[in-house]
Amino acid sequence: MQKVTLRFSHNNPSCLPDYRNHSRSLKKVLQELNIPTWQRKRIPFLYYDDELVAAIGFFVCQAYVLQESEPSLHITWAS
């Protein structure tokens, strides 16, 4: 059974955001995006099983970017 979770912490996984060509640690990606340290604890991270899918509002990992021919689910995050 697959599990989708939303977390506000992470264990610094390696990730490949949709806008990058090479993977990097999540901590480094958040630094590249100039997100202040205090704000990083407020970012919702979407996981599928235990694999990072997205940092909501910032990026989606390439493996989960929607392809036109695939069925999809659209989620809107409002704070």
C-alpha positions as semicolon CSV with decimal commas, in nm:
position;residue;x (nm);y (nm);z (nm)
1;M;0,000;0,000;0,000
2;Q;0,140;0,339;-0,100
3;K;0,137;0,627;0,146
4;V;0,123;0,999;0,068
5;T;0,238;1,226;0,351
6;L;0,291;1,595;0,408
7;R;0,582;1,678;0,640
8;F;0,739;1,996;0,770
9;S;1,078;1,837;0,829
10;H;1,317;1,627;0,624
11;N;1,626;1,411;0,659
12;N;1,811;1,597;0,379
13;P;1,735;1,361;0,090
14;S;1,898;1,400;-0,247
15;C;1,653;1,548;-0,494
16;L;1,631;1,659;-0,855
17;P;1,401;1,963;-0,886
18;D;1,225;2,016;-1,218
19;Y;1,448;2,314;-1,304
20;R;1,789;2,148;-1,237
21;N;2,005;1,914;-1,446
22;H;2,172;1,735;-1,154
23;S;2,051;1,616;-0,816
24;R;2,162;1,780;-0,494
25;S;2,084;1,755;-0,125
26;L;1,759;1,922;-0,026
27;K;1,945;2,152;0,212
28;K;2,159;2,284;-0,075
29;V;1,857;2,326;-0,305
30;L;1,678;2,532;-0,038
31;Q;1,992;2,745;0,001
32;E;2,007;2,796;-0,380
33;L;1,649;2,922;-0,367
34;N;1,753;3,180;-0,104
35;I;1,492;3,056;0,144
36;P;1,576;3,188;0,492
37;T;1,660;2,922;0,750
38;W;1,359;3,011;0,967
39;Q;1,121;2,972;0,671
40;R;1,252;2,625;0,576
41;K;1,080;2,477;0,882
42;R;0,747;2,604;0,748
43;I;0,770;2,452;0,401
44;P;0,536;2,156;0,346
45;F;0,722;1,866;0,183
46;L;0,511;1,613;-0,008
47;Y;0,629;1,251;0,007
48;Y;0,512;0,942;-0,178
49;D;0,599;0,651;0,046
50;D;0,932;0,787;0,175
51;E;1,041;0,957;-0,149
52;L;1,035;1,336;-0,176
53;V;0,790;1,453;-0,445
54;A;0,780;1,829;-0,393
55;A;0,855;2,127;-0,175
56;I;0,511;2,285;-0,199
57;G;0,531;2,632;-0,353
58;F;0,892;2,589;-0,466
59;F;0,952;2,285;-0,686
60;V;0,844;1,938;-0,797
61;C;1,101;1,662;-0,834
62;Q;1,154;1,566;-1,200
63;A;1,032;1,209;-1,155
64;Y;0,690;1,349;-1,057
65;V;0,649;1,622;-1,317
66;L;0,324;1,572;-1,503
67;Q;0,343;1,433;-1,856
68;E;0,059;1,539;-2,085
69;S;-0,061;1,183;-2,146
70;E;-0,082;1,089;-1,776
71;P;-0,386;1,124;-1,550
72;S;-0,330;1,383;-1,281
73;L;-0,448;1,522;-0,952
74;H;-0,436;1,898;-0,894
75;I;-0,390;2,017;-0,536
76;T;-0,408;2,383;-0,437
77;W;-0,226;2,488;-0,122
78;A;-0,369;2,794;0,053
79;S;-0,224;2,940;0,369
